[in-house]
């Protein structure tokens, strides 16, 4: 099933477009920047951490939070003044995904558009690979 986005999808500044990475939409970047300012997360040191953990109705759950700095083995993706951290185990499941943000009457929050997902739950917060 093809997904149509109404916000531009951006590749990381620090990688070639052909490298497997995590992408974000302009809308998601705007929301991340606003939340970082609200949470007083320094763009120079901190960033958004994306991860996967066991659990949820489909077997694996997405995890999203702010972190003060990357860990030693993290993959770090730079989008202007926003950095996204992904640990090596999570990258197995998240490589190639697009992080979008939706703000409608029905739903407000981040969407994980993940080509590695074979099945997901109705709310979109868990999946199986």
C-alpha positions as CSV (number, residue, x, y, z in Angstrom):
1,X,0.0,0.0,0.0
2,X,1.5,3.3,-1.0
3,X,1.4,6.2,1.5
4,X,0.8,9.7,0.3
5,X,2.2,12.5,2.4
6,X,1.2,16.2,2.2
7,X,4.5,17.3,3.7
8,X,8.0,17.1,2.1
9,X,10.1,14.1,3.2
10,X,13.6,15.1,4.1
11,X,16.8,13.1,4.0
12,X,19.5,13.6,6.7
13,X,22.0,16.3,6.0
14,X,24.9,14.1,7.1
15,X,24.3,11.1,4.7
16,X,24.0,10.5,1.0
17,X,20.4,10.1,-0.2
18,X,21.2,6.5,-1.2
19,X,22.3,5.5,2.4
20,X,19.7,3.6,4.5
21,X,18.5,6.1,7.1
22,X,15.5,7.5,8.9
23,X,13.7,10.3,7.1
24,X,11.4,12.9,8.6
25,X,8.8,15.2,7.0
26,X,8.9,19.0,7.3
27,X,5.8,18.8,9.5
28,X,7.5,16.4,11.9
29,X,10.6,18.6,12.1
30,X,8.4,21.6,13.0
31,X,6.8,19.7,15.8
32,X,10.1,18.3,17.0
33,X,11.6,21.8,17.2
34,X,8.6,23.2,19.1
35,X,8.7,20.3,21.6
36,X,12.5,20.6,22.1
37,X,12.0,24.3,22.9
38,X,9.2,23.5,25.3
39,X,11.3,20.7,27.0
40,X,14.5,22.9,27.0
41,X,16.4,20.3,25.0
42,X,19.6,21.8,23.6
43,X,19.9,21.2,19.8
44,X,23.7,21.3,20.1
45,X,23.8,18.3,22.5
46,X,20.4,16.6,22.6
47,X,18.0,15.3,20.1
48,X,15.0,13.0,19.5
49,X,15.5,9.3,20.3
50,X,13.6,6.8,18.2
51,X,13.6,3.2,19.3
52,X,11.8,-0.1,19.2
53,X,11.0,-2.3,22.2
54,X,9.2,-5.6,22.7
55,X,5.5,-5.3,23.6
56,X,2.3,-3.9,22.2
57,X,-0.6,-5.7,20.5
58,X,1.5,-6.5,17.4
59,X,4.8,-7.6,19.1
60,X,7.0,-4.5,18.9
61,X,6.3,-0.9,20.1
62,X,7.7,2.3,18.8
63,X,9.5,4.4,21.4
64,X,10.0,8.2,21.0
65,X,11.5,10.6,23.5
66,X,14.1,13.3,23.9
67,X,17.7,12.5,25.0
68,X,20.4,14.8,26.2
69,X,23.1,13.3,24.0
70,X,23.7,10.3,21.7
71,X,25.1,7.0,23.0
72,X,28.4,5.6,21.8
73,X,26.9,3.3,19.1
74,X,23.9,5.3,18.0
75,X,23.3,6.3,14.5
76,X,22.9,10.0,14.4
77,X,20.8,11.6,11.6
78,X,21.0,15.4,11.3
79,X,18.2,17.5,9.8
80,X,19.4,21.1,10.1
81,X,19.3,21.9,13.8
82,X,17.5,18.7,14.8
83,X,19.3,15.4,15.5
84,X,17.7,12.0,15.6
85,X,19.3,9.2,17.6
86,X,18.7,5.5,16.8
87,X,20.4,2.6,18.6
88,X,21.8,-0.2,16.5
89,X,19.1,-2.8,17.5
90,X,16.3,-0.4,16.8
91,X,17.8,0.6,13.4
92,X,17.3,-3.0,12.2
93,X,13.5,-2.3,12.4
94,X,13.6,1.5,11.7
95,X,16.0,1.8,8.8
96,X,14.1,3.3,5.8
97,X,11.2,4.6,7.8
98,X,9.6,8.1,7.6
99,X,8.6,10.0,10.7
100,X,5.6,12.2,10.0
101,X,3.3,14.3,12.2
102,X,-0.4,14.5,11.9
103,X,-2.6,17.1,13.4
104,X,-6.3,16.6,12.4
105,X,-9.6,16.5,14.2
106,X,-9.3,12.7,14.5
107,X,-5.6,12.3,15.4
108,X,-2.7,14.3,16.7
109,X,0.7,12.8,16.9
110,X,3.7,11.2,15.2
111,X,3.2,8.6,12.5
112,X,5.8,5.9,11.8
113,X,5.7,5.0,8.1
114,X,7.7,1.9,8.2
115,X,8.5,-0.3,5.2
116,X,9.9,-3.0,7.6
117,X,6.5,-3.5,9.2
118,X,4.5,-6.5,8.0
119,X,1.5,-5.7,10.3
120,X,0.6,-3.0,12.7
121,X,-2.1,-2.3,15.2
122,X,-5.0,0.0,14.7
123,X,-3.5,2.9,16.6
124,X,-0.1,2.6,14.8
125,X,2.0,2.5,18.0
126,X,3.0,-1.2,17.6
127,X,4.0,-3.5,14.7
128,X,5.5,-6.8,13.7
129,X,8.3,-7.2,11.3
